[in-house]
Amino acid sequence: MKKIVYVPMAADIIHPGHLNIIKKASELGYVMVGLFSDKAIASYKRVPFMSYEQRKEIIESIKGVDEVVMQDEKDYDTNLLKYKPDFMIHGDDWNNGPLASSKQKAIDIMQSWGGQIIEVKYTENISSSIINKNIKEIGILPQERLGSLRNILNAKPIIKGIEAHNGISAMIIENLNIKDENGVSQYFDFLWLSSLTDSSSKGKPDIEFVDLTSRMATVNDILEVSTKPIIYDGDTGSKIPHFALTVKRLERLGISAVVIEDKIGLKQNSLCEDNSKHTQDSIENFCLKIQTGKQAQLTSDFMIIARIESLILGKGLDDALNRAKAYIEAGADGIMIHSRQKDGKEILEFCKIYNSFPNRKPLLVVPTNYPSLSEEDFKNAGINIIVYANQLLRSAYTAMKETATSILTHKRSLEADKNYISALDLIKLIKGN
């Protein structure tokens, strides 16, 4: 009887390194590949390009693989205890980073029945990270980007995005990836195209004065430099026939979702405190707008997220919850609950009841006014999507003003130079310069 050789793999992008490990494993016995689920991969690095089913089909077709089983968590404990393999083979790239702690657990478990762990030298000059970087440089097609938000939501319990108001802000977020204290990748999952920051960056009021055609110019600038999914801030969605056309245009471009708020009349930003300038739409009319938008889309990938303004307008928790139920019944793919309160308590109160809805949809929050609440707080509250809606433009304004002030004060730029990248580095940012 052949000895069992357990080979854990993410295998999102198959390269010669994977084939080398499988070849070594097949020389030892019956090769069982523990294929990481989408959730397991997303727990320590980016969401995989291919689904678990797609990756499984590929791995099963590789010579030397006898069986593929799902590994549904980053650690190897569950599958090792279930299958008790004689050998476990892994590339030596797990000695550092997010898998280092998992490695020691695996060693202890394997030793408990005399199993052996074999490390295979990592294949040099090739890795999924390098290939991923090359893919980003090539770009992404609209149909691939369109469904990527749903894929991420399916793989992670909570995701976060940040606003981009032009090409260079989108480039920063596209390439930003840091490691936390456990070696786990931290990055923004999507881009938020804010009407406030788009309007403000053009020096215009945030009252839907910047029309759809003008905003599409910003969208296209961002699409050209980023592969991340995009949630578009659609303000009120305008008139119902106009919203149907907006949905068609956004979906055609590959935008993943639009958020529309249940207000009518001249749009006033929700953070403004004069409630006399805010008029909430009727539940019936807003539901009709949602239904019309859903009927206009061509795919099941595009998402319409309904933003509830009840807490902003002081109408209370019950009104917000009633609207959430109605909007979901009308076909909304998600709910955004908004608040001006500094402590975020009414948001958390909403979550407690909302989470019990039988037909609950993903819940989105924008913590501009309650920045003290952490992502862990939101995760514990059951929130699925966090949007940092305007921080980049706000910080850019502050930095630009400080630089201009320094130059005026010192009558030269030397003192300010330490606060920004060099002209040459700026030139190098853009490929083709």
Contacts in CASP RR format, 6 or more apart in sequence:
PFRMAT RR
TARGET T0000
AUTHOR 0000-0000-0000
METHOD contacts of the structure
MODEL  1
MKKIVYVPMAADIIHPGHLNIIKKASELGYVMVGLFSDKAIASYKRVPFM
SYEQRKEIIESIKGVDEVVMQDEKDYDTNLLKYKPDFMIHGDDWNNGPLA
SSKQKAIDIMQSWGGQIIEVKYTENISSSIINKNIKEIGILPQERLGSLR
NILNAKPIIKGIEAHNGISAMIIENLNIKDENGVSQYFDFLWLSSLTDSS
SKGKPDIEFVDLTSRMATVNDILEVSTKPIIYDGDTGSKIPHFALTVKRL
ERLGISAVVIEDKIGLKQNSLCEDNSKHTQDSIENFCLKIQTGKQAQLTS
DFMIIARIESLILGKGLDDALNRAKAYIEAGADGIMIHSRQKDGKEILEF
CKIYNSFPNRKPLLVVPTNYPSLSEEDFKNAGINIIVYANQLLRSAYTAM
KETATSILTHKRSLEADKNYISALDLIKLIKGN
2 29 0 8 1.000
2 30 0 8 1.000
3 28 0 8 1.000
3 29 0 8 1.000
3 30 0 8 1.000
3 85 0 8 1.000
3 86 0 8 1.000
3 87 0 8 1.000
4 29 0 8 1.000
4 30 0 8 1.000
4 32 0 8 1.000
4 83 0 8 1.000
4 84 0 8 1.000
4 85 0 8 1.000
4 86 0 8 1.000
4 87 0 8 1.000
5 25 0 8 1.000
5 26 0 8 1.000
5 28 0 8 1.000
5 29 0 8 1.000
5 30 0 8 1.000
5 31 0 8 1.000
5 32 0 8 1.000
5 85 0 8 1.000
5 86 0 8 1.000
5 87 0 8 1.000
5 88 0 8 1.000
5 89 0 8 1.000
6 32 0 8 1.000
6 34 0 8 1.000
6 76 0 8 1.000
6 79 0 8 1.000
6 80 0 8 1.000
6 83 0 8 1.000
6 85 0 8 1.000
6 87 0 8 1.000
6 88 0 8 1.000
6 89 0 8 1.000
7 21 0 8 1.000
7 22 0 8 1.000
7 25 0 8 1.000
7 31 0 8 1.000
7 32 0 8 1.000
7 33 0 8 1.000
7 34 0 8 1.000
7 88 0 8 1.000
7 89 0 8 1.000
7 90 0 8 1.000
8 33 0 8 1.000
8 34 0 8 1.000
8 36 0 8 1.000
8 71 0 8 1.000
8 76 0 8 1.000
8 79 0 8 1.000
8 88 0 8 1.000
8 90 0 8 1.000
9 18 0 8 1.000
9 21 0 8 1.000
9 33 0 8 1.000
9 34 0 8 1.000
9 35 0 8 1.000
9 36 0 8 1.000
9 59 0 8 1.000
10 35 0 8 1.000
10 36 0 8 1.000
10 40 0 8 1.000
10 41 0 8 1.000
10 48 0 8 1.000
10 128 0 8 1.000
11 18 0 8 1.000
11 33 0 8 1.000
11 35 0 8 1.000
11 36 0 8 1.000
11 55 0 8 1.000
11 58 0 8 1.000
11 59 0 8 1.000
12 41 0 8 1.000
12 48 0 8 1.000
12 49 0 8 1.000
12 50 0 8 1.000
12 55 0 8 1.000
12 128 0 8 1.000
13 49 0 8 1.000
13 128 0 8 1.000
13 131 0 8 1.000
13 132 0 8 1.000
14 58 0 8 1.000
14 59 0 8 1.000
14 62 0 8 1.000
15 123 0 8 1.000
15 126 0 8 1.000
15 127 0 8 1.000
15 128 0 8 1.000
15 131 0 8 1.000
16 123 0 8 1.000
16 126 0 8 1.000
17 122 0 8 1.000
17 123 0 8 1.000
17 126 0 8 1.000
18 62 0 8 1.000
19 62 0 8 1.000
20 120 0 8 1.000
20 123 0 8 1.000
21 89 0 8 1.000
21 90 0 8 1.000
21 91 0 8 1.000
21 120 0 8 1.000
22 31 0 8 1.000
22 33 0 8 1.000
22 62 0 8 1.000
22 63 0 8 1.000
22 64 0 8 1.000
22 65 0 8 1.000
23 64 0 8 1.000
24 89 0 8 1.000
24 118 0 8 1.000
24 120 0 8 1.000
25 31 0 8 1.000
25 64 0 8 1.000
25 87 0 8 1.000
25 89 0 8 1.000
26 63 0 8 1.000
26 64 0 8 1.000
26 65 0 8 1.000
28 86 0 8 1.000
28 87 0 8 1.000
28 89 0 8 1.000
28 118 0 8 1.000
29 87 0 8 1.000
30 66 0 8 1.000
30 67 0 8 1.000
31 64 0 8 1.000
31 65 0 8 1.000
31 66 0 8 1.000
31 67 0 8 1.000
32 66 0 8 1.000
32 67 0 8 1.000
32 68 0 8 1.000
32 69 0 8 1.000
32 83 0 8 1.000
32 85 0 8 1.000
33 59 0 8 1.000
33 65 0 8 1.000
33 67 0 8 1.000
33 68 0 8 1.000
33 69 0 8 1.000
34 68 0 8 1.000
34 69 0 8 1.000
34 70 0 8 1.000
34 71 0 8 1.000
34 79 0 8 1.000
35 52 0 8 1.000
35 55 0 8 1.000
35 56 0 8 1.000
35 59 0 8 1.000
35 68 0 8 1.000
35 69 0 8 1.000
35 70 0 8 1.000
35 71 0 8 1.000
36 71 0 8 1.000
36 74 0 8 1.000
37 52 0 8 1.000
37 70 0 8 1.000
37 71 0 8 1.000
37 72 0 8 1.000
38 47 0 8 1.000
38 48 0 8 1.000
38 51 0 8 1.000
38 52 0 8 1.000
38 151 0 8 1.000
38 154 0 8 1.000
38 155 0 8 1.000
39 72 0 8 1.000
39 73 0 8 1.000
39 155 0 8 1.000
39 156 0 8 1.000
40 71 0 8 1.000
40 72 0 8 1.000
40 73 0 8 1.000
40 74 0 8 1.000
41 47 0 8 1.000
41 48 0 8 1.000
41 155 0 8 1.000
42 48 0 8 1.000
42 152 0 8 1.000
42 155 0 8 1.000
42 156 0 8 1.000
43 73 0 8 1.000
43 74 0 8 1.000
43 156 0 8 1.000
43 184 0 8 1.000
44 74 0 8 1.000
44 98 0 8 1.000
44 99 0 8 1.000
44 183 0 8 1.000
44 184 0 8 1.000
44 185 0 8 1.000
45 98 0 8 1.000
45 184 0 8 1.000
45 185 0 8 1.000
46 132 0 8 1.000
46 185 0 8 1.000
46 187 0 8 1.000
47 148 0 8 1.000
47 151 0 8 1.000
47 152 0 8 1.000
47 155 0 8 1.000
47 156 0 8 1.000
47 189 0 8 1.000
48 55 0 8 1.000
48 155 0 8 1.000
49 135 0 8 1.000
50 58 0 8 1.000
51 151 0 8 1.000
52 70 0 8 1.000
56 68 0 8 1.000
59 65 0 8 1.000
59 68 0 8 1.000
60 68 0 8 1.000
69 79 0 8 1.000
69 83 0 8 1.000
71 78 0 8 1.000
71 79 0 8 1.000
72 78 0 8 1.000
74 98 0 8 1.000
74 99 0 8 1.000
74 102 0 8 1.000
75 102 0 8 1.000
75 105 0 8 1.000
75 106 0 8 1.000
76 88 0 8 1.000
76 102 0 8 1.000
76 105 0 8 1.000
76 106 0 8 1.000
76 109 0 8 1.000
77 105 0 8 1.000
77 106 0 8 1.000
77 109 0 8 1.000
80 88 0 8 1.000
80 106 0 8 1.000
80 109 0 8 1.000
80 110 0 8 1.000
81 109 0 8 1.000
84 113 0 8 1.000
85 110 0 8 1.000
85 115 0 8 1.000
86 115 0 8 1.000
86 116 0 8 1.000
87 115 0 8 1.000
87 116 0 8 1.000
87 117 0 8 1.000
87 118 0 8 1.000
88 106 0 8 1.000
88 110 0 8 1.000
88 115 0 8 1.000
88 116 0 8 1.000
88 117 0 8 1.000
88 118 0 8 1.000
89 117 0 8 1.000
89 118 0 8 1.000
89 119 0 8 1.000
89 120 0 8 1.000
90 103 0 8 1.000
90 106 0 8 1.000
90 117 0 8 1.000
90 118 0 8 1.000
90 119 0 8 1.000
90 120 0 8 1.000
91 119 0 8 1.000
91 120 0 8 1.000
91 121 0 8 1.000
91 122 0 8 1.000
92 119 0 8 1.000
92 120 0 8 1.000
92 121 0 8 1.000
92 122 0 8 1.000
93 99 0 8 1.000
93 122 0 8 1.000
93 127 0 8 1.000
94 100 0 8 1.000
94 102 0 8 1.000
94 103 0 8 1.000
95 103 0 8 1.000
97 179 0 8 1.000
97 182 0 8 1.000
97 183 0 8 1.000
98 179 0 8 1.000
98 182 0 8 1.000
98 183 0 8 1.000
98 184 0 8 1.000
98 185 0 8 1.000
101 182 0 8 1.000
106 117 0 8 1.000
107 117 0 8 1.000
110 116 0 8 1.000
110 117 0 8 1.000
135 227 0 8 1.000
136 174 0 8 1.000
136 175 0 8 1.000
136 227 0 8 1.000
137 431 0 8 1.000
139 227 0 8 1.000
140 227 0 8 1.000
142 252 0 8 1.000
142 253 0 8 1.000
142 254 0 8 1.000
143 254 0 8 1.000
145 223 0 8 1.000
145 227 0 8 1.000
145 228 0 8 1.000
145 229 0 8 1.000
145 230 0 8 1.000
145 254 0 8 1.000
145 255 0 8 1.000
145 256 0 8 1.000
146 251 0 8 1.000
146 254 0 8 1.000
146 255 0 8 1.000
146 256 0 8 1.000
146 299 0 8 1.000
146 301 0 8 1.000
146 302 0 8 1.000
147 229 0 8 1.000
147 256 0 8 1.000
147 299 0 8 1.000
147 301 0 8 1.000
147 302 0 8 1.000
148 228 0 8 1.000
148 229 0 8 1.000
148 256 0 8 1.000
149 190 0 8 1.000
149 229 0 8 1.000
149 231 0 8 1.000
149 256 0 8 1.000
149 257 0 8 1.000
149 303 0 8 1.000
150 256 0 8 1.000
150 301 0 8 1.000
150 303 0 8 1.000
152 159 0 8 1.000
152 189 0 8 1.000
152 190 0 8 1.000
152 229 0 8 1.000
153 159 0 8 1.000
153 362 0 8 1.000
153 384 0 8 1.000
153 385 0 8 1.000
156 189 0 8 1.000
157 379 0 8 1.000
157 382 0 8 1.000
157 384 0 8 1.000
158 375 0 8 1.000
158 378 0 8 1.000
158 379 0 8 1.000
158 382 0 8 1.000
158 383 0 8 1.000
158 384 0 8 1.000
158 385 0 8 1.000
158 386 0 8 1.000
159 189 0 8 1.000
159 190 0 8 1.000
159 384 0 8 1.000
159 385 0 8 1.000
159 386 0 8 1.000
160 188 0 8 1.000
160 189 0 8 1.000
160 375 0 8 1.000
160 385 0 8 1.000
160 386 0 8 1.000
160 387 0 8 1.000
160 388 0 8 1.000
161 173 0 8 1.000
161 188 0 8 1.000
161 189 0 8 1.000
161 190 0 8 1.000
161 191 0 8 1.000
161 192 0 8 1.000
161 231 0 8 1.000
161 385 0 8 1.000
161 386 0 8 1.000
161 387 0 8 1.000
161 388 0 8 1.000
162 173 0 8 1.000
162 188 0 8 1.000
162 191 0 8 1.000
162 192 0 8 1.000
162 387 0 8 1.000
162 388 0 8 1.000
162 389 0 8 1.000
162 391 0 8 1.000
162 392 0 8 1.000
163 169 0 8 1.000
163 191 0 8 1.000
163 192 0 8 1.000
163 193 0 8 1.000
163 194 0 8 1.000
163 197 0 8 1.000
163 387 0 8 1.000
163 388 0 8 1.000
163 389 0 8 1.000
163 390 0 8 1.000
163 391 0 8 1.000
163 392 0 8 1.000
163 393 0 8 1.000
164 170 0 8 1.000
164 173 0 8 1.000
164 191 0 8 1.000
164 192 0 8 1.000
164 193 0 8 1.000
164 222 0 8 1.000
164 226 0 8 1.000
164 392 0 8 1.000
165 193 0 8 1.000
165 194 0 8 1.000
165 197 0 8 1.000
165 198 0 8 1.000
165 200 0 8 1.000
165 201 0 8 1.000
165 218 0 8 1.000
165 392 0 8 1.000
165 393 0 8 1.000
166 201 0 8 1.000
166 218 0 8 1.000
166 221 0 8 1.000
166 222 0 8 1.000
167 221 0 8 1.000
167 222 0 8 1.000
167 224 0 8 1.000
167 225 0 8 1.000
167 226 0 8 1.000
168 429 0 8 1.000
169 392 0 8 1.000
169 393 0 8 1.000
169 396 0 8 1.000
170 191 0 8 1.000
170 221 0 8 1.000
170 222 0 8 1.000
170 225 0 8 1.000
170 226 0 8 1.000
171 225 0 8 1.000
171 226 0 8 1.000
171 429 0 8 1.000
172 392 0 8 1.000
173 188 0 8 1.000
173 191 0 8 1.000
173 226 0 8 1.000
173 228 0 8 1.000
174 225 0 8 1.000
174 226 0 8 1.000
174 227 0 8 1.000
174 228 0 8 1.000
176 187 0 8 1.000
176 188 0 8 1.000
177 185 0 8 1.000
177 186 0 8 1.000
177 187 0 8 1.000
178 185 0 8 1.000
178 186 0 8 1.000
178 187 0 8 1.000
179 185 0 8 1.000
179 186 0 8 1.000
180 186 0 8 1.000
188 228 0 8 1.000
189 228 0 8 1.000
189 229 0 8 1.000
190 228 0 8 1.000
190 229 0 8 1.000
190 230 0 8 1.000
190 231 0 8 1.000
190 256 0 8 1.000
191 222 0 8 1.000
191 226 0 8 1.000
191 228 0 8 1.000
191 229 0 8 1.000
191 230 0 8 1.000
191 231 0 8 1.000
192 230 0 8 1.000
192 231 0 8 1.000
192 233 0 8 1.000
192 387 0 8 1.000
192 388 0 8 1.000
192 389 0 8 1.000
193 215 0 8 1.000
193 218 0 8 1.000
193 219 0 8 1.000
193 222 0 8 1.000
193 230 0 8 1.000
193 231 0 8 1.000
193 232 0 8 1.000
193 233 0 8 1.000
193 255 0 8 1.000
194 233 0 8 1.000
194 389 0 8 1.000
194 390 0 8 1.000
194 393 0 8 1.000
195 206 0 8 1.000
195 208 0 8 1.000
195 210 0 8 1.000
195 215 0 8 1.000
195 233 0 8 1.000
195 234 0 8 1.000
195 235 0 8 1.000
196 206 0 8 1.000
196 233 0 8 1.000
196 269 0 8 1.000
196 389 0 8 1.000
196 390 0 8 1.000
197 389 0 8 1.000
197 390 0 8 1.000
197 392 0 8 1.000
197 393 0 8 1.000
198 210 0 8 1.000
198 215 0 8 1.000
198 218 0 8 1.000
199 205 0 8 1.000
199 206 0 8 1.000
199 207 0 8 1.000
199 209 0 8 1.000
199 210 0 8 1.000
200 206 0 8 1.000
200 393 0 8 1.000
201 393 0 8 1.000
202 210 0 8 1.000
202 214 0 8 1.000
204 210 0 8 1.000
206 267 0 8 1.000
206 269 0 8 1.000
207 266 0 8 1.000
207 267 0 8 1.000
207 268 0 8 1.000
208 235 0 8 1.000
208 236 0 8 1.000
208 238 0 8 1.000
208 266 0 8 1.000
208 267 0 8 1.000
212 246 0 8 1.000
212 249 0 8 1.000
216 249 0 8 1.000
216 253 0 8 1.000
219 230 0 8 1.000
219 232 0 8 1.000
219 253 0 8 1.000
219 255 0 8 1.000
220 253 0 8 1.000
222 230 0 8 1.000
223 230 0 8 1.000
223 253 0 8 1.000
223 254 0 8 1.000
229 256 0 8 1.000
229 257 0 8 1.000
230 254 0 8 1.000
230 255 0 8 1.000
230 256 0 8 1.000
230 257 0 8 1.000
231 255 0 8 1.000
231 256 0 8 1.000
231 257 0 8 1.000
231 258 0 8 1.000
231 259 0 8 1.000
231 305 0 8 1.000
231 385 0 8 1.000
231 387 0 8 1.000
232 250 0 8 1.000
232 255 0 8 1.000
232 257 0 8 1.000
232 258 0 8 1.000
232 259 0 8 1.000
233 258 0 8 1.000
233 259 0 8 1.000
233 389 0 8 1.000
234 246 0 8 1.000
234 258 0 8 1.000
234 259 0 8 1.000
234 260 0 8 1.000
234 261 0 8 1.000
235 260 0 8 1.000
235 261 0 8 1.000
235 267 0 8 1.000
236 260 0 8 1.000
236 261 0 8 1.000
236 263 0 8 1.000
236 264 0 8 1.000
236 265 0 8 1.000
236 267 0 8 1.000
236 281 0 8 1.000
237 243 0 8 1.000
237 246 0 8 1.000
237 258 0 8 1.000
237 260 0 8 1.000
237 289 0 8 1.000
238 246 0 8 1.000
240 285 0 8 1.000
240 288 0 8 1.000
240 289 0 8 1.000
240 292 0 8 1.000
241 292 0 8 1.000
243 260 0 8 1.000
243 289 0 8 1.000
243 292 0 8 1.000
243 293 0 8 1.000
243 296 0 8 1.000
244 292 0 8 1.000
244 293 0 8 1.000
244 295 0 8 1.000
244 296 0 8 1.000
245 296 0 8 1.000
246 258 0 8 1.000
247 258 0 8 1.000
247 293 0 8 1.000
247 296 0 8 1.000
247 297 0 8 1.000
247 302 0 8 1.000
247 304 0 8 1.000
248 296 0 8 1.000
248 297 0 8 1.000
248 298 0 8 1.000
250 258 0 8 1.000
250 302 0 8 1.000
251 297 0 8 1.000
251 298 0 8 1.000
251 299 0 8 1.000
251 302 0 8 1.000
255 302 0 8 1.000
256 301 0 8 1.000
256 302 0 8 1.000
256 303 0 8 1.000
257 302 0 8 1.000
257 303 0 8 1.000
257 304 0 8 1.000
257 305 0 8 1.000
257 333 0 8 1.000
258 302 0 8 1.000
258 303 0 8 1.000
258 304 0 8 1.000
258 305 0 8 1.000
259 305 0 8 1.000
259 306 0 8 1.000
259 307 0 8 1.000
259 336 0 8 1.000
259 364 0 8 1.000
260 289 0 8 1.000
260 290 0 8 1.000
260 304 0 8 1.000
260 305 0 8 1.000
260 306 0 8 1.000
260 307 0 8 1.000
261 270 0 8 1.000
261 307 0 8 1.000
261 308 0 8 1.000
261 309 0 8 1.000
261 336 0 8 1.000
261 338 0 8 1.000
262 280 0 8 1.000
262 281 0 8 1.000
262 283 0 8 1.000
262 286 0 8 1.000
262 306 0 8 1.000
262 307 0 8 1.000
262 308 0 8 1.000
262 309 0 8 1.000
262 323 0 8 1.000
262 327 0 8 1.000
263 278 0 8 1.000
263 279 0 8 1.000
263 280 0 8 1.000
263 281 0 8 1.000
263 309 0 8 1.000
264 279 0 8 1.000
264 280 0 8 1.000
264 281 0 8 1.000
264 285 0 8 1.000
265 279 0 8 1.000
266 277 0 8 1.000
268 274 0 8 1.000
268 277 0 8 1.000
268 278 0 8 1.000
270 278 0 8 1.000
270 309 0 8 1.000
270 312 0 8 1.000
270 338 0 8 1.000
270 340 0 8 1.000
271 340 0 8 1.000
271 368 0 8 1.000
271 369 0 8 1.000
273 340 0 8 1.000
275 312 0 8 1.000
275 313 0 8 1.000
275 314 0 8 1.000
278 309 0 8 1.000
278 312 0 8 1.000
278 313 0 8 1.000
280 309 0 8 1.000
280 310 0 8 1.000
280 313 0 8 1.000
280 315 0 8 1.000
281 289 0 8 1.000
283 322 0 8 1.000
283 323 0 8 1.000
283 326 0 8 1.000
286 306 0 8 1.000
286 323 0 8 1.000
286 327 0 8 1.000
286 330 0 8 1.000
287 326 0 8 1.000
287 327 0 8 1.000
287 329 0 8 1.000
287 330 0 8 1.000
288 330 0 8 1.000
290 304 0 8 1.000
290 306 0 8 1.000
290 327 0 8 1.000
290 330 0 8 1.000
290 331 0 8 1.000
290 332 0 8 1.000
291 330 0 8 1.000
291 331 0 8 1.000
293 304 0 8 1.000
294 304 0 8 1.000
294 331 0 8 1.000
297 304 0 8 1.000
303 333 0 8 1.000
303 334 0 8 1.000
304 331 0 8 1.000
304 332 0 8 1.000
304 333 0 8 1.000
304 334 0 8 1.000
305 332 0 8 1.000
305 333 0 8 1.000
305 334 0 8 1.000
305 335 0 8 1.000
305 336 0 8 1.000
305 362 0 8 1.000
305 364 0 8 1.000
306 323 0 8 1.000
306 324 0 8 1.000
306 327 0 8 1.000
306 328 0 8 1.000
306 330 0 8 1.000
306 332 0 8 1.000
306 334 0 8 1.000
306 335 0 8 1.000
306 336 0 8 1.000
307 335 0 8 1.000
307 336 0 8 1.000
307 337 0 8 1.000
307 338 0 8 1.000
308 320 0 8 1.000
308 323 0 8 1.000
308 324 0 8 1.000
308 327 0 8 1.000
308 335 0 8 1.000
308 336 0 8 1.000
308 337 0 8 1.000
308 338 0 8 1.000
309 338 0 8 1.000
310 316 0 8 1.000
310 317 0 8 1.000
310 319 0 8 1.000
310 320 0 8 1.000
310 323 0 8 1.000
311 317 0 8 1.000
311 320 0 8 1.000
311 337 0 8 1.000
311 338 0 8 1.000
311 339 0 8 1.000
311 340 0 8 1.000
311 341 0 8 1.000
311 346 0 8 1.000
311 347 0 8 1.000
311 350 0 8 1.000
312 338 0 8 1.000
312 339 0 8 1.000
312 340 0 8 1.000
316 346 0 8 1.000
317 346 0 8 1.000
317 349 0 8 1.000
317 350 0 8 1.000
317 353 0 8 1.000
320 337 0 8 1.000
320 350 0 8 1.000
321 350 0 8 1.000
321 353 0 8 1.000
321 354 0 8 1.000
324 335 0 8 1.000
324 337 0 8 1.000
324 354 0 8 1.000
324 357 0 8 1.000
325 357 0 8 1.000
327 335 0 8 1.000
328 334 0 8 1.000
328 335 0 8 1.000
328 357 0 8 1.000
328 359 0 8 1.000
328 360 0 8 1.000
328 361 0 8 1.000
329 359 0 8 1.000
332 361 0 8 1.000
333 361 0 8 1.000
333 362 0 8 1.000
334 361 0 8 1.000
334 362 0 8 1.000
334 363 0 8 1.000
334 364 0 8 1.000
335 354 0 8 1.000
335 361 0 8 1.000
335 362 0 8 1.000
335 363 0 8 1.000
335 364 0 8 1.000
336 363 0 8 1.000
336 364 0 8 1.000
336 365 0 8 1.000
336 366 0 8 1.000
337 347 0 8 1.000
337 350 0 8 1.000
337 351 0 8 1.000
337 354 0 8 1.000
337 363 0 8 1.000
337 364 0 8 1.000
337 365 0 8 1.000
338 365 0 8 1.000
338 366 0 8 1.000
339 346 0 8 1.000
339 347 0 8 1.000
339 369 0 8 1.000
339 370 0 8 1.000
340 369 0 8 1.000
341 347 0 8 1.000
341 369 0 8 1.000
341 370 0 8 1.000
342 369 0 8 1.000
342 370 0 8 1.000
343 370 0 8 1.000
343 372 0 8 1.000
344 367 0 8 1.000
344 369 0 8 1.000
344 370 0 8 1.000
344 373 0 8 1.000
347 365 0 8 1.000
347 370 0 8 1.000
347 373 0 8 1.000
347 381 0 8 1.000
348 377 0 8 1.000
348 381 0 8 1.000
351 363 0 8 1.000
351 381 0 8 1.000
351 382 0 8 1.000
351 383 0 8 1.000
352 381 0 8 1.000
354 360 0 8 1.000
354 363 0 8 1.000
355 382 0 8 1.000
362 384 0 8 1.000
362 385 0 8 1.000
363 382 0 8 1.000
363 383 0 8 1.000
363 384 0 8 1.000
363 385 0 8 1.000
364 383 0 8 1.000
364 384 0 8 1.000
364 385 0 8 1.000
364 386 0 8 1.000
364 387 0 8 1.000
365 378 0 8 1.000
365 383 0 8 1.000
365 385 0 8 1.000
365 386 0 8 1.000
365 387 0 8 1.000
366 386 0 8 1.000
366 387 0 8 1.000
366 388 0 8 1.000
366 389 0 8 1.000
367 373 0 8 1.000
367 378 0 8 1.000
367 386 0 8 1.000
367 388 0 8 1.000
368 389 0 8 1.000
368 390 0 8 1.000
375 386 0 8 1.000
378 386 0 8 1.000
399 419 0 8 1.000
399 420 0 8 1.000
402 416 0 8 1.000
402 419 0 8 1.000
403 416 0 8 1.000
403 419 0 8 1.000
403 420 0 8 1.000
406 413 0 8 1.000
406 415 0 8 1.000
406 416 0 8 1.000
406 419 0 8 1.000
407 413 0 8 1.000
407 416 0 8 1.000
409 415 0 8 1.000
410 416 0 8 1.000
427 433 0 8 1.000
END
